[in-house]
């Protein structure tokens, strides 16, 4: 499938049907059939940059994009929803939106009710049922470097990889360790 396959691969993920999703830098995204024989480019977003995938317990595909926020696609109905920032979010962390549209990775909580999103300005959390966004660190952004990865929540703690190292955030105490 070299003919229509993107060149600069930035992310790889698998959905519940066994399809392998491939995200590129500026060349869109698509999937490889479960049998591994053919690649299908997703036509609605031909030039998007995708840096991460996450699949919800309901089978929705969530994408971390560079500059276009978070994209959610219901793979059964093809219904799509985009979550983008409000231009005032960089100074007002109480707004119900992500803090910016440059997303490096996404990760679901173990119960699947929350989606953690690492942006270049901090980590946000989406309460999926209520569609409420919060900044994980309250009004202040993580001052220890740009978050590059958010690991799954384990025992009430969120693991965050940055350009300056690994940090653990206690969700109950609201404390960075």
C-alpha positions, 0 to 999 in steps of 0.5 A, a space after each residue: 500500500 505504498 501508493 497512497 500511504 503517508 510518508 511521515 508516520 507520527 502515530 499508530 493505534 488499533 481499534 476494537 475491530 483490529 484495524 491499525 490506524 496510522 497518523 501522519 505529519 501533514 498527510 492525514 490518517 487512515 487505517 490498515 485492514 485487520 488482514 493487513 493487506 490494504 490501506 484506506 485513507 480517511 478522506 475528510 481530513 487529507 492534510 491533518 497532522 495526527 500525533 496520537 490515537 485512543 479508542 473509547 470503550 464505546 468504540 469511538 476513535 479519538 485523535 490528537 492533532 497538531 493545530 486542529 484540537 481533538 477529533 472524535 469519530 464514531 466508527 459505526 456512524 461516521 459522526 464526527 466531533 471536534 474539540 478546539 480551544 477558545 482564543 481566551 483559554 491561554 489566559 482564562 483556564 476556567 473556560 470549558 475547552 482545551 487550553 490549545 489545539 496542539 495535542 501530543 497525546 490522549 489517554 482514557 481513565 480506567 473507567 473510560 469516563 475521562 479523556 486526558 489530553 496533553 497539549 503544548 500548554 498543559 494537560 486537560 481532562 474531558 468528562 466525556 458524559 458531561 462534555 466538561 473540560 478542566 485543566 488538570 493543574 487548575 488555573 496554573 499550567 505545568 511549569 516543568 516543561 511541555 507535556 509530551 505524553 499522558 499515561 493512564 491513570 493508575 490508583 488516582 495518579 496521572 503519569 505525565 511525560 514532559 521534555 524535562 522528565 516524568 511527573 506524577 500528579 495526585 488527582 485527589 490531593 491535586 499535587 504534582 510529585 
